[in-house]
Amino acid sequence: MGRESDLSGGQRQRMALARALLSDADIVLLDEPTSQLDGLNEQRFRTVVETLAETRAVIVVAHRLSTVQHAHHVMMLNEGAVVHTGDHPALLARCAPYQQLVAGQAVAGQAVAGR
C-alpha cells in the first residue's frame, strides 16, 4: 500500500484543497469537499474557498447546507434538473426543495446534538 492509503478522508480533502491553491487553474471544482471535515476544519475550508474565489471560479457540489449557505450563487438541483438559483436567503424564501433540504438537515442536527 502507498502512502495515500495512510491518509484519513479529511486529510485527503485538505491535500486536494492545497493542490487547488497551488495550481493556476481558472476553474476549481470541489465535489463534497466538507463531507469528511469537522466544524473547525470546515470553517478553515470556507476561508480557503473565499481566497480561491478572489481570482478563480469555484464550483462546489455539496449536499451539506453549511457548505453552500455562504456561496454567492447556488443552483438547486432536484432529480437532475435545476429547479432554482440564487443565494441562500433567496432559495430559502422561494424554493420548496431547498426548504426541505434545510429542514431535514436542521432535524438531523438536532438529533445529533440531543445524543
N, C-alpha and C positions, 0 to 999 in steps of 0.2 A: 504494500500500500504506500501511496505517496504522501507527502506532507499535507496536501489539500484535505485528505480524509481526517487529519487530526484537528481540523478547524470545526468549531461549532457553527450552527446556522447563522447566528448573529455575527460571528467573526467573518464568515464568508460574505455576508451582506456588507459589512463595513469595508472589507477588502475590495469588493466591486465598486463601492462608492468612492474609495480612494483612487481606483483606476480611472473612474469618470472624471474626478477632479484633475488628474494628471494628463488626461487626454486633451486634444484640441478639437474634439467633435463639436459640431454646431448644434446637434440634437442629442440629448441624453434620454434614453428610455429606461425607466425603472419599473420592474414588474414585482408587485407586492414587496416593496423594499423594507417595510417595517414589520413584516409578519414574524420575524424571529427576534425583534428588539424589545427590551424592557422600556418603561416610561422615560427614564433618563436618556437612554441612547436614542429613543425616538425624537426627543426634543433636540438632541445634537444633530440628528438626521435633518430635521426641518431647517436648522441653521445652515447646514451644508447645502441643502437644496436651494435655499434663498441665495446663497453665494453663487451657485451654478447658474441660477436663473438670471443673474445680472448680465451675463454675456452669452447665454445659450438658451435654446428652447428645451425645457424639461417636461417630459411626458411621464406621468406616474399612473400605473394601473394598480388599483387598490380596492379592496372591499372595506378596509378599516376606515371608519369615519375620521378618526384623528389624523389619518394620513392626508386626507383630501380637504378637510374643512378650512384650511388656510390658503388653498390654491386660488389663483386669480380667476381661473376658468375651470369648471367641472362639467364633464359630459356624463350624464346618467344613461347607462345602457340597461335595457330590460329585454331579455331573451334575444340578445344580439343586435338590437336596434337602439339608436339614440332616441330617447324619449324627451329629454330636456337638457338644456345647457344653461350655464350661468355660474355665479359664485354660490357659496354655501347658503347665505341668507335667502337668496332668490329661489334656489331649489327647495329649500325648506318651506318657503311660502307657497309654492305653486306646483310641486311635483310629488304626486302621491307615492310612486315607488321609492323616491328618495326619503320621504317622510317615514315610510315603513322601514327602510333600512336604518334610519336614525333611531326610531322607536325600538326596533329589535336589538340594536347594539346597546341602547340605554338599559333595556331589561336584562340583557346578558351581563352588562357591567354591574348592575345592582345585585344580581345573583352571585357573582364572584365576590363582590365586596361584602356580602352577607355571610359568607363562609367563615 
